[in-house]
Amino acid sequence: MRRTLLLLFLAVPLALLAQLPKLERIEPSFWWAGMKNPNLQLLVHGKDISKNEVSINYAGVKLMKVNQVDNPNYLFLDLLISADAPAGKFDIVFSQNGKQQAKYTYELKTRNANQQKFQGVTNKDFIYLIMPDRFANGDTKNDVVKGMNETALNRDSMYYRHGGDLKGIAAHLDYLQELGVTALWLNPVLENNQPKTSYHGYANTENYKIDPRFGTNEDYRQLVADCHQRGMKMIKDLVHNHFGTEHFTIKDMPTKDWVHQWPTYTKTTYREQVHFDPYVSKKDKDLMLNGWFDRHMPDLNQNNEFVKNYLTQSHIWWIEYADLDGFRLDTYAYNDAKFMAEWGKRIMEEYPKFTFFGETWVHGVPNQAFFTKGNKINQGIDTELQGVTDFQALWAINEALNGKFGWTDGVVRLYNTLTNDYMYEDPTRNVVFLDNHDISRFYSVVGEDFDKYKSGIAWLLTTRGIPQFYYGTEILMKNYANPDGLVRSDFAGGWATDKVNKFSSTGRTAKENEAFNYVKTLANYRKNNEVLQTGKMMQFIPEDGIYVYFRYNNQKTVMVVMNGNTEAKTLSTDRFSEMILGRKAAKNVVSDELLADISQLKIPAKTTLVLELQ
């Protein structure tokens, strides 16, 4: 892409010169007094801004360096903010030959004393993933925003915007709380002003602005506050790897190496193995890490110090501004490992309780564990990544439910996968899931078999780690991700014109209500019983297609029995005496039925029992 992009770099500023104001923007637009890191780098964008001298006069704030770059429309200002710098406003003055050309009134705000109360999404939580455009429309006035590249609203097309927004989510927090949800993960909500398929958010064109079709920055902050008032948390979805082609720093690049450039369009190979292959080719590694994820997603150069600061500071800004609790890191394996380790340290230095997990869509536990913190398997670097989206557990539960019992097949795949947890510093930080916005919906994966569906839900809410649900799975939404838009359908009832309302029990079918209540029962049991959150785990080698594991602490023991067979089985429990410890009875957590004698258990076909030992 080198020729194309160099032409873009050289030609676009000329086209923009006539319309760029002397001072188009400063980012971050404000900061806070009392941050632990005293260094702040401001990106300044404006017509020929580099021709100016810059001055600041404010107690506790020192302008250390004015960085000029390739593009005269940019300056990067290095500020040092002392620990005793007061909150307040001051002018950043741009002048030429002693004559003021532009002025920006900057503010250091006072930090929120109650901040970080909720920070940290852990195995005590139950995450609910929402694609904002497809969940609920709470404000029809922002469905179409004039001046944006994509103005079509078409709910009949999977590629156009449907009108879902932040206020729509806020209006259904009662529903989520009833379900037992304790944390929300929204697909990216930053402005995505791309000309098409902008609804998913993964090619952002602004770093400090919520997409106006979702709402305002204040709407987002209010949604987080509303969640916190209910004891719920908010996870922000971040993309380190790329911007959208309509991002102002792509249309008018600060430096020639702001993104990775190639002679012609070059796509990544999607091969994560280059990170750990001891025999890796330099060319293969370059292609994987520096190739573009897609044509409209320019690959950011994370060895560029200005890029690194710009990304990291924007993430810190959102934590402080919106009082966030966690991050989900998109396309984690495509990032520069050293940069991500530095990024992780900077986040934790400022917010020690903050948590983040990375998307590692890879195959094989070693491949996945490589990206996690602790340097336990000869990585040679501590990535600082606390947890991952556990695709290996996903593949394993799918095999357990759909496969046939064998030496390594069926439920054995699930057992074997968890035996490899020794590779992680802490496997309980991994996020376990059954589906998400990129893969086929779980109900379809199990062939719309309701028994298998319930069996998978039971596993999700009783195994180790942080369970994550995808919107609509609780009401049996279905489809295959071919293309992925098919698994991003609207939640019926989220639009005033919808004929049925699945947010209400009266709008759901009998089977949908059964599914909803099943999830609700298990999720709220988990929410109210630490044994399924932080309890220890012991599993037994599967026999005869039956997989048994226990979650336990000093207060309770829960026995989980998964029958992966297509016929009912009777299980003698003598083998599990070291966990049963002579107890004779158990309560079925879902049905509340008391089993007076658990010496033998009758397990229906394709069923997982969750039993609290009495």
SEVEXNU-719263 format. One record per residue (C-alpha): residue in one letter; x, y, z. Coordinates in steps of 0.001 Angstrom, whole numbers. Each point is the difference from the previous one (the first is absolute). Last residue first. Layout:
% residues N
ATOM / code / u / v / w
ATOM / A / X / Y / Z
...
END
This chain:
% residues 614
ATOM / code / u / v / w
ATOM / Q / -26617 / -31024 / 51589
ATOM / L / 1930 / -27 / -3286
ATOM / E / -1092 / 2665 / -2458
ATOM / L / -728 / -1774 / -3273
ATOM / V / 281 / 1337 / -3547
ATOM / L / -1094 / -2712 / -2422
ATOM / T / 1077 / 141 / -3640
ATOM / T / -2201 / -1748 / -2534
ATOM / K / 473 / -1527 / -3442
ATOM / A / -1902 / -3139 / 1049
ATOM / P / -1582 / 14 / 3455
ATOM / I / 2242 / -600 / 3010
ATOM / K / -1087 / -2456 / 2668
ATOM / L / 2305 / 379 / 2964
ATOM / Q / 1094 / -2713 / 2413
ATOM / S / 1322 / 468 / 3515
ATOM / I / -1786 / 3336 / -171
ATOM / D / -2890 / -876 / 2303
ATOM / A / -2409 / 2679 / 1223
ATOM / L / 65 / 1998 / -3207
ATOM / L / -1751 / 3255 / 848
ATOM / E / -1564 / 1785 / -2975
ATOM / D / 778 / 3704 / -333
ATOM / S / -512 / -429 / -3762
ATOM / V / 3127 / 1852 / -1124
ATOM / V / 2284 / -458 / 3015
ATOM / N / -913 / -3665 / 459
ATOM / K / 518 / -438 / 3725
ATOM / A / 2223 / -2780 / 1321
ATOM / A / -98 / -2873 / 2443
ATOM / K / 2242 / -2655 / 1562
ATOM / R / 3152 / 1842 / 967
ATOM / G / 2808 / -2398 / 846
ATOM / L / 2820 / 2206 / -1185
ATOM / I / -1513 / 741 / -3439
ATOM / M / 3341 / 1352 / -1209
ATOM / E / 2312 / -2859 / 899
ATOM / S / -2911 / -2394 / -512
ATOM / F / -214 / 668 / -3735
ATOM / R / 424 / -3593 / -1146
ATOM / D / -2853 / -1149 / 2219
ATOM / T / -2386 / 2152 / -2083
ATOM / S / -1622 / -2766 / -2033
ATOM / L / -1392 / 1509 / -3182
ATOM / T / -3148 / -1113 / -1815
ATOM / K / -165 / 1109 / -3609
ATOM / A / -2646 / 1363 / -2372
ATOM / E / 674 / -247 / -3736
ATOM / T / 1538 / 2344 / -2550
ATOM / N / 3166 / 152 / 2066
ATOM / G / 1890 / 3063 / 1187
ATOM / N / -1314 / -285 / 3535
ATOM / M / 1472 / 2904 / 1936
ATOM / V / 17 / -224 / 3816
ATOM / V / 824 / 3117 / 2002
ATOM / M / 421 / -337 / 3774
ATOM / V / -133 / 3171 / 2088
ATOM / T / 1716 / 123 / 3398
ATOM / K / -681 / 2714 / 2529
ATOM / Q / 1411 / 2015 / 2912
ATOM / N / 3725 / -691 / 94
ATOM / N / 246 / 129 / -3780
ATOM / Y / -1021 / -2299 / -2831
ATOM / R / -643 / -381 / -3700
ATOM / F / -182 / -3640 / -1061
ATOM / Y / 430 / -1820 / -3287
ATOM / V / -1576 / -2963 / -1738
ATOM / Y / 86 / -947 / -3687
ATOM / I / -2120 / -2916 / -1221
ATOM / G / 538 / -1692 / -3366
ATOM / D / 659 / -3424 / 1536
ATOM / E / 2803 / 1425 / 2124
ATOM / P / 1316 / 3542 / 143
ATOM / I / 3190 / 589 / 2005
ATOM / F / -1026 / 1879 / 3134
ATOM / Q / 51 / 3731 / 609
ATOM / M / 784 / 2044 / 3122
ATOM / M / -612 / 3742 / 154
ATOM / K / 573 / 2610 / 2670
ATOM / G / -2685 / 2566 / 755
ATOM / T / 371 / 3567 / -1248
ATOM / Q / -3236 / 490 / -1885
ATOM / L / -1976 / -3225 / 229
ATOM / V / 705 / -366 / 3735
ATOM / E / -645 / 3706 / 462
ATOM / N / -3730 / -604 / -57
ATOM / N / -2382 / 2885 / -652
ATOM / K / 1031 / 865 / -3554
ATOM / R / 354 / -3673 / -875
ATOM / Y / -3535 / -654 / 1170
ATOM / N / -1050 / 3085 / -1945
ATOM / A / 1604 / -1311 / -3178
ATOM / L / -1427 / -3503 / 478
ATOM / T / -3582 / 1151 / 491
ATOM / K / 107 / 2738 / -2646
ATOM / V / 1492 / -2327 / -2612
ATOM / Y / -2746 / -2569 / 578
ATOM / N / -2631 / 2730 / 195
ATOM / F / 997 / 1389 / -3396
ATOM / A / 72 / -3464 / -1589
ATOM / E / -3416 / -901 / 1410
ATOM / N / -1317 / 3357 / -1114
ATOM / E / 1311 / -622 / -3503
ATOM / K / -1622 / -3456 / 38
ATOM / A / -3400 / 1429 / 993
ATOM / T / 288 / 2719 / -2649
ATOM / R / 1053 / 3497 / 995
ATOM / G / -2072 / 3174 / -201
ATOM / T / -1790 / -533 / 3310
ATOM / S / 3319 / -617 / 1734
ATOM / S / 1106 / 3492 / -998
ATOM / F / 3338 / 946 / -1575
ATOM / K / -1059 / -2151 / -2942
ATOM / N / -2417 / 2690 / -1151
ATOM / V / -2022 / -924 / -3055
ATOM / K / -1254 / 2051 / -2974
ATOM / D / 3029 / 2306 / 39
ATOM / T / -865 / 3610 / -891
ATOM / A / 1232 / 1435 / 3309
ATOM / W / 3370 / -1644 / -514
ATOM / G / 1819 / -2148 / 2595
ATOM / G / -2845 / -2478 / 43
ATOM / A / 1754 / -2607 / -2121
ATOM / F / 3747 / 122 / 616
ATOM / D / 1302 / 914 / -3413
ATOM / S / 2158 / -2471 / -1897
ATOM / R / 3773 / -128 / 342
ATOM / V / 503 / -3729 / -613
ATOM / L / -955 / 356 / -3667
ATOM / G / 2422 / 2906 / -394
ATOM / D / 2856 / -2493 / 395
ATOM / P / -464 / -1348 / -3521
ATOM / N / -200 / -2939 / 380
ATOM / A / -54 / 314 / 3765
ATOM / Y / -2752 / -2574 / 526
ATOM / N / -3392 / 815 / 1458
ATOM / K / -1923 / -53 / 3268
ATOM / M / -1607 / 2075 / 2730
ATOM / L / -1105 / -2409 / 2725
ATOM / I / -1364 / 2555 / 2480
ATOM / E / 2989 / -140 / 2365
ATOM / T / 2374 / 56 / -2965
ATOM / G / -1497 / 3394 / -847
ATOM / Y / 3033 / 2083 / 909
ATOM / Y / 3162 / -2059 / 243
ATOM / F / 937 / -1364 / 3422
ATOM / Q / 3396 / 77 / 1700
ATOM / P / 1046 / -2176 / 2950
ATOM / I / 3180 / 1000 / 1873
ATOM / G / 2200 / -2968 / 848
ATOM / R / -510 / -3483 / 1402
ATOM / T / -3055 / -2034 / -934
ATOM / T / -3459 / 406 / 1546
ATOM / L / -1790 / 2619 / -2115
ATOM / L / 1351 / -1134 / -3357
ATOM / W / -552 / -3696 / 785
ATOM / A / -3665 / 522 / 860
ATOM / I / -473 / 2093 / -3143
ATOM / G / 1498 / -2792 / -2089
ATOM / S / -2343 / -2617 / 1508
ATOM / K / -2972 / 2301 / -530
ATOM / Y / 785 / 293 / -3716
ATOM / K / 680 / -3719 / -284
ATOM / D / -3462 / -707 / 1402
ATOM / F / -1553 / 2617 / -2295
ATOM / D / 1464 / -1503 / -3164
ATOM / E / -35 / 2880 / -2465
ATOM / G / 2776 / -1789 / -1902
ATOM / V / 2545 / 583 / 2752
ATOM / V / 1794 / 2641 / -2109
ATOM / S / -3358 / 1637 / -777
ATOM / Y / -762 / 640 / 3666
ATOM / F / 3558 / 1233 / 482
ATOM / R / -103 / 2741 / -2598
ATOM / S / 2651 / -269 / -2656
ATOM / I / 3125 / 2063 / 486
ATOM / D / 1069 / 3643 / -237
ATOM / H / -2513 / 1791 / 2279
ATOM / N / 369 / -2500 / 2837
ATOM / D / -695 / -3610 / 895
ATOM / L / 337 / -2569 / 2780
ATOM / F / 2320 / 1905 / 2315
ATOM / V / 2823 / -264 / 2525
ATOM / V / 2041 / 3084 / 915
ATOM / N / 3367 / -913 / 1488
ATOM / R / 927 / 1532 / 3353
ATOM / T / -633 / -3332 / 1753
ATOM / P / 2904 / -1420 / -2012
ATOM / D / 2550 / 1776 / 2232
ATOM / E / 3667 / -57 / -996
ATOM / Y / -1059 / -2151 / -2907
ATOM / M / 1752 / -3121 / -1283
ATOM / Y / -1258 / -2096 / 2903
ATOM / D / -3461 / 344 / -1539
ATOM / N / 904 / -2878 / -2310
ATOM / T / -2190 / -2467 / 1897
ATOM / L / -2888 / 2283 / -953
ATOM / T / 272 / -915 / -3671
ATOM / N / 245 / -3711 / 750
ATOM / Y / -3259 / 0 / 1961
ATOM / L / -1872 / 1837 / -2744
ATOM / R / 1377 / -2275 / -2714
ATOM / V / -940 / -2995 / 2148
ATOM / V / -3644 / 1126 / -236
ATOM / G / -81 / -1113 / -3634
ATOM / D / 3344 / -1054 / -1393
ATOM / T / 3483 / -773 / 1304
ATOM / W / -365 / -3668 / 940
ATOM / G / -3565 / -91 / -1297
ATOM / F / -3497 / 1333 / 670
ATOM / K / -1782 / 1252 / -3116
ATOM / G / -18 / 3683 / -808
ATOM / N / -2765 / 2610 / 79
ATOM / L / -175 / 1083 / 3650
ATOM / A / 3561 / -735 / 1099
ATOM / E / 1336 / 1152 / -3372
ATOM / N / -1713 / 3380 / 361
ATOM / I / 1200 / 178 / 3607
ATOM / A / 3591 / -568 / -1171
ATOM / W / -21 / 2513 / -2851
ATOM / L / -1233 / 2615 / 2464
ATOM / A / 2549 / -993 / 2654
ATOM / Q / 2728 / 531 / -2575
ATOM / F / -1541 / 3315 / -1032
ATOM / D / 546 / 1382 / 3494
ATOM / T / -231 / 3745 / -493
ATOM / V / 3222 / 877 / 1748
ATOM / G / 1240 / 1055 / 3425
ATOM / Q / 2410 / 2236 / 1881
ATOM / L / 2098 / 1199 / -2922
ATOM / E / 3218 / 1376 / 1573
ATOM / T / 1867 / -1415 / -3030
ATOM / D / 2898 / -1188 / 2121
ATOM / I / 2685 / -645 / -2582
ATOM / G / 2301 / -2906 / -816
ATOM / Q / -3042 / -2112 / -809
ATOM / N / 1570 / -3048 / 1659
ATOM / I / -3263 / -1499 / 1214
ATOM / K / -631 / 1803 / 3284
ATOM / N / 764 / 3578 / -1045
ATOM / G / -2565 / 1183 / 2576
ATOM / K / -2537 / 1760 / -2173
ATOM / T / -2056 / -1552 / -2756
ATOM / F / 779 / -20 / -3727
ATOM / F / 1749 / -3361 / -11
ATOM / A / -2989 / -1592 / 1727
ATOM / Q / -1984 / 116 / -3241
ATOM / N / 2596 / -1676 / -2180
ATOM / P / 752 / -2510 / 2766
ATOM / V / -3746 / -767 / 358
ATOM / G / -480 / -772 / -3685
ATOM / H / -1817 / 1913 / -2733
ATOM / V / -96 / 3788 / -117
ATOM / W / -2583 / 2758 / 330
ATOM / T / 1835 / 1797 / 2782
ATOM / E / -2188 / 2975 / 936
ATOM / G / 1652 / 1611 / 2984
ATOM / F / -1079 / 566 / 3587
ATOM / F / 206 / 3102 / 2150
ATOM / T / -181 / 827 / 3694
ATOM / F / 312 / 3149 / 2105
ATOM / K / 807 / -348 / 3685
ATOM / P / 3448 / 1617 / -230
ATOM / Y / -1284 / 3013 / -1997
ATOM / E / 2784 / 2437 / -940
ATOM / E / 2889 / -2454 / 172
ATOM / M / -2298 / -2699 / -1349
ATOM / I / -738 / 1900 / -3206
ATOM / R / 3633 / 901 / -560
ATOM / K / 1130 / -3582 / 608
ATOM / G / -2513 / -1369 / -2488
ATOM / W / 1086 / 2473 / -2669
ATOM / E / 3650 / -949 / 436
ATOM / A / -923 / -3674 / -421
ATOM / M / -2136 / 883 / -3011
ATOM / F / 2880 / 1914 / -1544
ATOM / K / 2383 / -2889 / 487
ATOM / A / -2431 / -2488 / -1553
ATOM / D / -697 / 2045 / -3149
ATOM / N / -3669 / -579 / -797
ATOM / Y / -1586 / -2573 / -2291
ATOM / A / -515 / -2538 / 2806
ATOM / Y / -2361 / 2336 / 1865
ATOM / T / -2569 / 375 / -2764
ATOM / D / -2315 / 1904 / 2403
ATOM / L / 907 / 801 / 3587
ATOM / R / -2912 / -190 / 2466
ATOM / F / 435 / 2668 / 2640
ATOM / G / -1178 / 258 / 3599
ATOM / D / -1750 / 2040 / 2685
ATOM / L / -587 / 3389 / -1590
ATOM / D / -454 / 3225 / 1955
ATOM / A / -1107 / 1935 / -3102
ATOM / Y / 2595 / 2783 / -54
ATOM / E / 2807 / -1745 / 1868
ATOM / I / -226 / -3302 / -1840
ATOM / W / -651 / 1832 / -3276
ATOM / W / 3071 / 2215 / 396
ATOM / I / 2214 / -2997 / 823
ATOM / H / -1019 / -1541 / -3309
ATOM / S / 627 / 3220 / -1914
ATOM / Q / 3383 / 326 / 1694
ATOM / T / 1022 / -3458 / -1145
ATOM / L / -919 / 464 / -3644
ATOM / Y / 1578 / 3419 / -499
ATOM / N / 3065 / -952 / 1992
ATOM / K / 672 / -3087 / -2075
ATOM / V / -665 / 1776 / -3293
ATOM / F / 2378 / 2800 / 979
ATOM / E / 2703 / -2493 / 962
ATOM / N / -207 / -1806 / -3363
ATOM / N / 737 / -3663 / 673
ATOM / Q / -3739 / -695 / 75
ATOM / N / -286 / 767 / -3702
ATOM / L / -3761 / -112 / -525
ATOM / D / -1425 / -2357 / -2623
ATOM / P / -2477 / 1787 / -2248
ATOM / M / -3519 / -1516 / 340
ATOM / H / -2079 / 709 / -3116
ATOM / R / 1881 / -2529 / -2111
ATOM / D / -106 / -2657 / 2713
ATOM / F / 2195 / -1275 / 2830
ATOM / W / 2954 / 1773 / -1600
ATOM / G / 3425 / -1632 / -73
ATOM / N / 2456 / 1107 / 2659
ATOM / L / -252 / -2802 / 2557
ATOM / M / -720 / -2986 / -2237
ATOM / L / 1919 / 1154 / -3052
ATOM / D / 3000 / 1091 / 2047
ATOM / K / 119 / -3334 / 1803
ATOM / D / -150 / -1933 / -3255
ATOM / K / 2786 / 2108 / -1482
ATOM / K / 2193 / -478 / 3066
ATOM / S / -412 / -3762 / -383
ATOM / V / -801 / -1862 / 3193
ATOM / Y / 2043 / -2959 / 1192
ATOM / P / -639 / 404 / 3725
ATOM / D / -3720 / 589 / -782
ATOM / F / -1313 / 2057 / 2935
ATOM / H / -1458 / 3217 / -1402
ATOM / V / -44 / -1335 / -3589
ATOM / Q / -2624 / -2534 / 1104
ATOM / E / -2713 / 2689 / -5
ATOM / R / -666 / -590 / -3708
ATOM / Y / -2652 / 2493 / -1158
ATOM / T / 2040 / 429 / -3227
ATOM / T / -378 / 3783 / 177
ATOM / K / -1150 / 1705 / -3188
ATOM / T / 2262 / 1915 / -2352
ATOM / Y / -1305 / 2742 / -2270
ATOM / T / 2859 / 939 / -2309
ATOM / P / 3532 / 1367 / 575
ATOM / W / -611 / -361 / 3762
ATOM / Q / -546 / 2439 / 2869
ATOM / H / -333 / -632 / 3706
ATOM / V / -1745 / 2979 / 1573
ATOM / W / 1265 / 3237 / 1597
ATOM / D / 3241 / -620 / -1930
ATOM / K / -339 / 2977 / -2350
ATOM / T / -769 / 2207 / 2963
ATOM / P / -2970 / 2087 / 1118
ATOM / M / -2344 / -1621 / -2535
ATOM / D / -2767 / 2141 / -1492
ATOM / K / -2690 / -2467 / -1106
ATOM / I / 1439 / -2568 / 2397
ATOM / T / 336 / 2314 / 3002
ATOM / F / -3519 / 1335 / -695
ATOM / H / -1442 / -3512 / 172
ATOM / E / -1889 / -722 / -3229
ATOM / T / 2127 / -3056 / -844
ATOM / G / -1158 / -1625 / 3233
ATOM / F / 2577 / -494 / 2725
ATOM / H / 2141 / -3061 / 683
ATOM / N / 1635 / -2385 / 2456
ATOM / H / -843 / 1537 / 3359
ATOM / V / -3757 / -581 / -214
ATOM / L / -1795 / 413 / 3325
ATOM / D / -3339 / -1322 / 1303
ATOM / K / -1017 / 1733 / 3228
ATOM / I / -1211 / -2110 / 2912
ATOM / M / -2623 / 1453 / 2354
ATOM / K / -980 / -1289 / 3437
ATOM / M / -3241 / -727 / 1847
ATOM / G / -829 / 724 / 3639
ATOM / R / -3269 / 1700 / -950
ATOM / Q / 1314 / 3518 / 579
ATOM / H / 3109 / -1076 / -1886
ATOM / C / -2067 / -794 / -3065
ATOM / D / -1703 / 3387 / 87
ATOM / A / 3404 / 1686 / 348
ATOM / V / 1304 / -1912 / -3040
ATOM / L / -3085 / 1035 / -1971
ATOM / Q / 516 / 3602 / 1114
ATOM / R / 3581 / -24 / -1284
ATOM / Y / -1196 / -1297 / -3342
ATOM / D / -2752 / 2588 / -262
ATOM / E / 2550 / 2676 / 943
ATOM / N / 2255 / -1053 / -2859
ATOM / T / -3014 / 362 / -2265
ATOM / G / -2394 / -2430 / -1627
ATOM / F / 186 / -3200 / -2033
ATOM / R / -458 / 1741 / -3353
ATOM / P / 2330 / 2698 / 1329
ATOM / D / 2846 / -2558 / 103
ATOM / I / 1676 / 620 / 3350
ATOM / K / 2972 / 2350 / -236
ATOM / Y / 3551 / -108 / 1333
ATOM / N / 1692 / -2417 / -2363
ATOM / E / -1702 / 936 / -3256
ATOM / T / -182 / -1872 / -3312
ATOM / N / -562 / -3451 / 1482
ATOM / A / 228 / -3092 / -2181
ATOM / Y / -1489 / -2653 / 2307
ATOM / G / -3298 / 1795 / 618
ATOM / H / -2439 / -2692 / -1153
ATOM / Y / -2423 / 2498 / -1606
ATOM / S / 2535 / 1463 / -2444
ATOM / T / -858 / -2500 / -2691
ATOM / K / 569 / 2695 / -2642
ATOM / P / 1473 / 3483 / -555
ATOM / Q / 2013 / -24 / 3250
ATOM / N / -791 / 2562 / 2663
ATOM / N / 498 / -2363 / 2927
ATOM / E / -293 / 2201 / 3077
ATOM / L / 881 / -1950 / 3118
ATOM / V / -2565 / -2532 / 1247
ATOM / P / 1990 / -3198 / -461
ATOM / N / -1945 / -3210 / 825
ATOM / L / -1520 / 435 / 3434
ATOM / W / 1044 / -2170 / 2928
ATOM / L / -2387 / 273 / 2918
ATOM / A / 705 / -1379 / 3487
ATOM / T / -2071 / -1518 / 2812
ATOM / V / -2710 / -1832 / -1955
ATOM / G / -2424 / -2062 / 2086
ATOM / L / -2887 / -135 / -2498
ATOM / E / -2010 / 2393 / 2169
ATOM / Q / 2857 / 2495 / -241
ATOM / L / -5 / -246 / -3772
ATOM / Y / -3746 / 630 / -254
ATOM / D / 157 / 2892 / 2445
ATOM / L / 2892 / 1449 / -2033
ATOM / H / -2289 / 187 / -3013
ATOM / A / -478 / 3763 / -426
ATOM / A / 3733 / 594 / 393
ATOM / I / 671 / -2235 / -3002
ATOM / G / -2401 / 1996 / -2167
ATOM / K / 1532 / 3202 / 1313
ATOM / L / 3355 / -1221 / -1240
ATOM / D / -1166 / -624 / -3560
ATOM / G / -1692 / -2324 / -2478
ATOM / G / -865 / 1662 / -3299
ATOM / H / 180 / -2812 / -2550
ATOM / R / 3171 / 942 / -1838
ATOM / Y / 701 / -1677 / -3292
ATOM / Y / 1670 / -3313 / -821
ATOM / M / -2573 / -2483 / 1334
ATOM / S / -2666 / 1550 / -2178
ATOM / D / -3708 / 80 / 845
ATOM / R / 655 / 2421 / 2860
ATOM / N / 1017 / 2676 / -2492
ATOM / L / 1210 / 3394 / 1185
ATOM / A / 2155 / 1669 / -2652
ATOM / T / 2134 / 2973 / 1039
ATOM / E / 3512 / -1386 / -341
ATOM / N / 2666 / 2620 / -601
ATOM / M / -1157 / 2313 / 2770
ATOM / G / -1103 / 3538 / -801
ATOM / K / -3537 / -419 / 1273
ATOM / V / -515 / -2507 / 2783
ATOM / V / -2578 / -2739 / -551
ATOM / D / -1384 / -2053 / 2887
ATOM / N / 811 / 2813 / 2448
ATOM / K / -3575 / 1271 / 402
ATOM / T / -1298 / -3547 / 448
ATOM / D / 1313 / -115 / 3564
ATOM / G / -365 / -3243 / 1983
ATOM / N / 560 / -2433 / -2832
ATOM / A / 788 / -3448 / 1400
ATOM / F / 2501 / -2818 / -517
ATOM / R / 1276 / 39 / -3600
ATOM / D / 2028 / 3219 / -220
ATOM / P / 1384 / -546 / 3513
ATOM / M / 1483 / -3469 / -640
ATOM / I / -330 / -1293 / 3543
ATOM / L / 2102 / -2481 / 1966
ATOM / Y / -1238 / -972 / 3476
ATOM / I / 2710 / -797 / 2542
ATOM / F / -654 / -1982 / 3203
ATOM / D / 2338 / 1102 / 2773
ATOM / K / 1650 / -1588 / 3039
ATOM / N / 2677 / -1397 / -2290
ATOM / T / 1291 / 3544 / -318
ATOM / V / -727 / 3365 / -1607
ATOM / G / 2083 / 2592 / 1835
ATOM / Q / -1026 / 3525 / 831
ATOM / F / -3162 / 387 / 2052
ATOM / K / 1116 / 2643 / 2491
ATOM / Q / 2683 / 1275 / -2383
ATOM / Q / -1346 / 3540 / 216
ATOM / N / -1642 / 1357 / 3125
ATOM / A / 2413 / 2942 / 297
ATOM / N / -573 / 978 / -3611
ATOM / R / 3111 / 1787 / -1241
ATOM / T / 17 / 3779 / -203
ATOM / K / 378 / 1325 / -3532
ATOM / L / 3059 / 1437 / -1685
ATOM / E / -1380 / 2235 / -2705
ATOM / Y / 1430 / 1415 / -3207
ATOM / T / -1075 / 3255 / -1581
ATOM / Y / 1283 / -116 / -3571
ATOM / K / 1452 / 3034 / -1758
ATOM / A / 807 / 765 / -3602
ATOM / Q / 2203 / 2278 / -2113
ATOM / Q / 1447 / 2260 / 2715
ATOM / K / 2634 / 2389 / -1295
ATOM / G / 3524 / -208 / 1491
ATOM / N / 1581 / -967 / -3291
ATOM / Q / -2494 / -2844 / -359
ATOM / S / -2258 / -1091 / 2850
ATOM / F / -1850 / -2959 / 1467
ATOM / V / -1197 / 444 / 3588
ATOM / I / -1116 / -2830 / 2299
ATOM / D / -2158 / 1770 / 2536
ATOM / F / -726 / -1184 / 3534
ATOM / K / -2909 / -1487 / 1905
ATOM / G / -189 / -1537 / 3462
ATOM / A / 901 / -2924 / 2220
ATOM / P / 3136 / 784 / 1940
ATOM / A / 3443 / -1390 / -847
ATOM / D / 1321 / -1582 / 3219
ATOM / A / 1101 / -3279 / -1585
ATOM / S / 1728 / 1878 / -2801
ATOM / I / -1265 / -157 / -3565
ATOM / L / 2746 / -373 / -2593
ATOM / L / -1203 / 738 / -3514
ATOM / D / 1314 / -1329 / -3308
ATOM / L / -1740 / 1704 / -2918
ATOM / F / -443 / -1863 / -3294
ATOM / L / -450 / 2322 / -2961
ATOM / Y / -1868 / -709 / -3204
ATOM / N / -1057 / 1703 / -3229
ATOM / P / 3626 / 315 / -1091
ATOM / N / 36 / -3761 / -745
ATOM / D / 3362 / -1656 / 450
ATOM / V / 139 / 648 / 3756
ATOM / Q / 759 / 2901 / 2351
ATOM / N / 180 / -790 / 3704
ATOM / V / -285 / 2907 / 2449
ATOM / K / 1758 / -1003 / 3200
ATOM / M / -206 / 398 / 3770
ATOM / L / -2969 / 2329 / 356
ATOM / K / -290 / 218 / 3771
ATOM / V / -3217 / -138 / 2007
ATOM / G / 131 / 478 / 3789
ATOM / A / -1055 / 3645 / -56
ATOM / Y / -1240 / 1047 / -3414
ATOM / N / 1603 / 1934 / -2847
ATOM / I / 56 / -1927 / -3250
ATOM / S / 1695 / 1053 / -3243
ATOM / V / 199 / -1411 / -3514
ATOM / E / 1867 / 1366 / -3008
ATOM / N / -1808 / -434 / -3252
ATOM / K / 1053 / -1293 / -3394
ATOM / S / -977 / -3522 / 1118
ATOM / I / -3680 / 986 / -94
ATOM / D / 74 / 123 / -3802
ATOM / K / -3802 / -378 / -1
ATOM / G / -1027 / -1701 / 3223
ATOM / H / 504 / -3149 / 2066
ATOM / V / 1556 / -117 / 3471
ATOM / L / 625 / -3350 / 1715
ATOM / L / 734 / 553 / 3679
ATOM / Q / 2472 / -2151 / 1905
ATOM / L / -408 / -227 / 3766
ATOM / N / 2614 / -1048 / 2515
ATOM / P / -608 / 167 / 3766
ATOM / N / -1098 / -3660 / 227
ATOM / K / -1874 / -422 / 3280
ATOM / M / -2789 / 2373 / -1016
ATOM / G / -609 / 2804 / 2505
ATOM / A / -1509 / 2594 / -2301
ATOM / W / -2136 / -1312 / -2822
ATOM / W / -2 / 371 / -3766
ATOM / F / -1770 / 1988 / -2692
ATOM / S / -366 / -58 / -3803
ATOM / P / 2172 / -3116 / -234
ATOM / E / 559 / 875 / -2716
ATOM / I / 202 / 3524 / -1404
ATOM / R / -2112 / 865 / -3016
ATOM / E / -388 / 2003 / -3227
ATOM / L / 2273 / 2931 / 871
ATOM / K / 790 / 2220 / -2964
ATOM / P / -3133 / -1331 / -1631
ATOM / L / 279 / -2736 / -2622
ATOM / Q / -2187 / 692 / -3038
ATOM / A / 2491 / 1381 / -2506
ATOM / L / 2830 / -2168 / 1239
ATOM / L / -2039 / -3181 / -269
ATOM / A / 592 / -654 / -3659
ATOM / L / 3717 / 631 / 424
ATOM / P / -1 / -2200 / 3109
ATOM / V / -1562 / -2795 / -2088
ATOM / A / 2657 / -15 / -2696
ATOM / L / 3232 / -898 / 1764
ATOM / F / -1280 / -2535 / 2479
ATOM / L / -2491 / -1504 / -2409
ATOM / L / 2649 / -245 / -2679
ATOM / L / 2201 / -1705 / 2567
ATOM / L / -2881 / -2283 / 799
ATOM / T / -622 / -1119 / -3539
ATOM / R / 3656 / -472 / -763
ATOM / R / 731 / -1876 / 3213
ATOM / M / -3040 / -2280 / -87
END
